[in-house]
């Protein structure tokens, strides 16, 4: 299709059941503003509502179970208290005209035993990330995981189902399965962390089996129009890697296409990226050939390369992370080609509104500048 006929960033798009007014999505961003018991707080409603002009907000990674969440002050969605705390947050987003889905998270071997009563975390195999975990008592070496027995897999899938049902009760517009970045599902997908010799290990079809079973279960519980997936078909991430990423992730995308999902998001840092650059050739062009649904690309995008990716037909939408963090009105800023506010890395994580809800919109910045000029 000629470039001038391709939709642009500011054109609407239908992502499953969700009608998005533009193709500028807010990527999931862990911010650690919940309570120690992983209960969302009201400040999170203000934060998300400020960013309601996104075509779609993908929430921060949200734990599906106590077993699967090992990040201090990250939110969960496995119990009633958490569901009730999420309800006013999604309501604020909707009142501001926005749309928000819940990203469902199981960290697998990246859960330190401190979070789960001293028990080892679960993973595809008995492996360990040779790095340190952040706990409420400071940083500690990661534990060696326990290989998830086949007879426990239905329990884990059940946790995803319960979290999906809870997300629906909490007022989310859908869910996204976090199958990227070296967390549990990615630990099953990639060859370096999956050393199994059963039906969930070895051949690519086996290593992507858990992804398919979880996705199908959530589609059955809600619908294919309300379930999406995030993959990271790049190189090493949080200690996991794959020997044949093109083959592995293209097969994963083809499986998701056969199930039918609302959209597929790929975190794929470019080779010259500034944050987590990849040394692996892009897999997304191969995925594009086998996945017929909307494809969303993420990582290191600014206006120029995002517009180019859309014009070239590489993506149907772009999700922006750190850029959205510091620019709550990002679609308006991109439309005006206005300067972007830089983010404060020291306040990416932590409690309170500093570096969270205090980033100004263009209008607010202009008013502040006028006051400063007059003084």
N, C-alpha and C positions, 0 to 999 in steps of 0.2 A: 504494500500500500504506500502511495506517495507520502512523503513527510508532512506535507501541508494538510493531509487528511487525518493524521494521527491525533488522538486526543492529547491535550496538554495537562499540566499540573492543576489548572484551575477549572477543568471540566468535571462534571459530576461522574460518578461511577456507582454501580450497584455491586456491593460485595455481599453476596448471599442475600439475606433478608434485609440488609442495611443499605439504605439510599444515602450515599455520601455526597455532599455538595462540592467537594473538590478531591483531588488525588494526593493531597499532602497529609499523610497519616502521622500520628504521634507514636513513635516506637516505644516499646516497653522500657522503662527506666527505673531500676531499683533506687529508692531514695531513703529508706530506713527511717520513716517518720511514725510508724505504728508503735504500739506499746510493747513492753517486754513479753507480754503474753500473745503477741502477734495479732492484736485487735486494732483495726483502723481507727484513726482519730479524726475529729471534725476538720482539722487543718487540711487534711487530704482532699476534702470536698472543695475547699477554696482553690487549692492548687489545680485540680483537674478542671473545675469550672472555668478557671482563667484561660484554659487551653481548648475550650469547647469549639473554637472555630476550625479545629482540625477536621479533615474529612472523616476521620475516625480516630478515637483514642484507644490504643492498646494499653491496658493497665500495666503497672509494674508487676514483675513476677510475684505470684501469690501462691503460697503453700497449700497443697491439697491435703496435707496431713502433718501431724507433729513429726512423724518419722522422716518426712521429706523436706523439712525446712530447717536450714542451719545457718541463717543469716540474722544477726541481731536486729531487732526492731523492724523486720520485714513483716508484711501482713499475711494472714492466712484466710482460708475460707472453708474450714472443715467443721466448724461448730456454730451453734446458733448465735452466740455472742458476736462472732465475727460477721455473720450474715446481717444481723441487725445493725451493726456499725457501718457496713457497706451501703445499706439502703439510703441514708441521707446523702451519701457521696454520689451515687448514681443519679439520685433525684436532682441534685444541684447541677450536674452535667446536663441532664435533660432540660431543666428549666432554662439553662443558658443556651439551649439550642443544639447541644452536642450529642454525640453517640459514643458509647464506651463498651468495650468487651474486656473480659477478665482473662489474663494470661495465667494458665495453670502450670504449676511448678513443682517438680520433685527433683531435688538436687542429687539424689543418689549418694555416691561416695564422697561428695563434697559437704555432707552433713557431719560435723564433728560429734563425737560421742557425748560431749557435754550437753548437747541439746536433746539427747534421747536416753537419758538415765544411765549413761556409761556403756550402752550397747553399741556394737559396731554398726556402721551404716550399711545399706544394701547397694549392690551394683550388679552389673552383668557377671563380673568375675571378682575374685579376691585380689583386687589391685589397690594401689594407694597413689594419691597425687602427692608428689614430692615437693610440697610447699607448705604454707602455714594457713590455718583457718582463723577467721575472726570470731571470737566467742565473747560472751559477756565478761569473761575473766581475762581478756587479752588474747594475743595471738598464740596458737599452739599448733604443733605439727598435725597434719591430717592422720586419721586412722586407716588401717587396712580394712577394706570393705569385706562384707560377707556376701558371697555369691548368692543371688536370689534363687531359691529353689523353685522348680517348675510349679510345685503345688501351692506356692505363695503368690504366683503371678495373678490369679483371679482376685486376690485380696487387693493388690496394688491397682488393678484396673477398676475395682470397686471404689477405691479412694478417688480416682479420677471421675467416676460417675457421680459419686456423692458431691464432689466439688462443683461439678457442672450443674447439678440440680440446685445446689446452694447459690451458685452464681445467677441462675435464673430467678430464684426467690429474691435475691438481693437487688434485682432490677437491671442487671447487665444486659446488653443487647446481643451477647454471644460470648463464646469462649475461644481462646487460642491455646493450643497444646504447645508448651515449650519443649521442643525436641532438639534444641541447639546448645551451643556453648559448653559442651562437656558435661551436661547434667544427665540425669538417669537415662532418659531415652537415647540420648546421644552416646552414652556409654555402651548401650546395647548395639547401636548402629555401627560404631567405628571398630575397625579391626584391632587397634592397639589395646583397647580396654575390654573387648569381648573375646575371651579365650575359651568360651564354652564349646562343648562337643555334642550338645543336644539340639533340639529343634529351634533353639534361640541363638545358636552360634555357628561359626564356620562360614558357610555360604552366605552371600549377600541376602538372599531371600529369607534366610533364617535370622540374620542380624536385624532386618527391618520388620520382623514379624511382630514384635511388641508394639512398635509404632502403629502398625496396621490394626492390631487388636484394640488398642486404646482408642484410636480414631473411630473405628467402626462402632465401638460401644457408646461413644459420645454422640455420634450421629444418630444412633438408635434412640438415645435418651432425649435428645432435643431435635435436631434435624441437620441435614447436610448444609442448610443455609445459615446455621448458627455456629458452625465449628470451623475453625481455621487452624493452621499449623505454622510454626516457625522452625526452619532448619538453618544450619550454618555450614554450607558445603565448602568450607575453606580449609586451611591447614590446621596445624596443632592449636588446640584451644583448651586451656585448663588441664593440660596433661594428657589429652586424648588426641589421636590422629587416625588417619585411615590410609591404607596402602594404595587404594584405587578410588579416590574421591569422585571422579567423574562417573564411574560405573555404579558406585554405591549410592550416591545421592540422586542420580538419574533414575535408578530403580526405585528409590524411596518416593520420588515425585510421581512416577508412573503408578505406584501403588495407591498413593493419595488420590490421583486422578480417577482411578477405577472405583474408589470408595465414593468420591464426590464430596468436596469441601467448599466452603465459601470463598476462600482464597489461600494462597501459599505465600508466606513471607520468607525471604532469604537474607540472612546477615552474611554478606560476602564482601569483606574489605578488599579494596583494590590494591594492586601491588605497590602503588605509590601513595597509599593512604597514610593519614597522620595518626591513626588510632587502631592498633591491631592489624597492621598491614599483612596481607597474605602473600606467601611465596608460591601459591598454587594457582594455575591458570583458572580463569572464571569457569564455573560449572553451570551458571545460570543459562547460557545459550543452549546447552544440551537439555536442561530441565524445561526450557521454553518449548522444546519440540515434543515433549511427552506430557506436559501438564497443560490442559486446555482451559483451565479456570484462570481467574485474575491472578497475576504474579506481581508481588510487591518486593522491591529491592531496598536494601538498607545498608548503611555504613558509609560515613565520610561523604555524604551528599551535601552539596550547596546548590544554589539556583542553577548555575551553568551546567554542571554535569547531570543534575536531575532532569533539567529540561532536555538535555541531549539524549538521555536514556529513554525518555518518553518519546521524543521525536524519532528515534531509531527503532522504536517498537520493542525495546529490550524489557520494558516493564509496563504494567498498567497503572501503577501508582508507586510512590516513593514514601518510605517512612523515615522520619527525621528524629534523632535522639537528642544529643546534647544541644543541638540548635534549638529544639523546642523547649528544652530545659530553661534556657535563658531568654527566650523570646515567646511569651505566651500568645502573642498575636502573629505568629510566624506566617500564616497564609497572607495576611495583609502586608507584612513586610516584604515577602517575596514578590507579591503582585506589584508593589511600588518600587521594587529593587532598592529598598531602603537599607541602611547600615544595620548590621545585626549586633545585638548586645553580646559581649563575650561572657561565658559562664565562669563560675568560680569553683574550680575543682575541689578546693578545701571544704566546700559545703555541699558536695554531691550527696554525701551521706551524713546523717545525724539528726538531731531533734530540732524542733523550732522552725520558724519561718524564714530565717536568714538564708539567702541563697536558695530559697524554695518558693515562697509566695511574694517576694519583694522585688522581682524583676518587673520593670515598667513596660507598659505597652507604648507604641509610638506616640499616642495622644498624651499619655502621662509623661513621657520623656520630654515632649515638646513643651508641656506646661511647666515642667521643672526647669527646662532651659530658659524659658521666658522669665521665670522668677529670678533665676540666677543672673540673667542679663540686666534685670531691673535693679538688682541690689548693689 
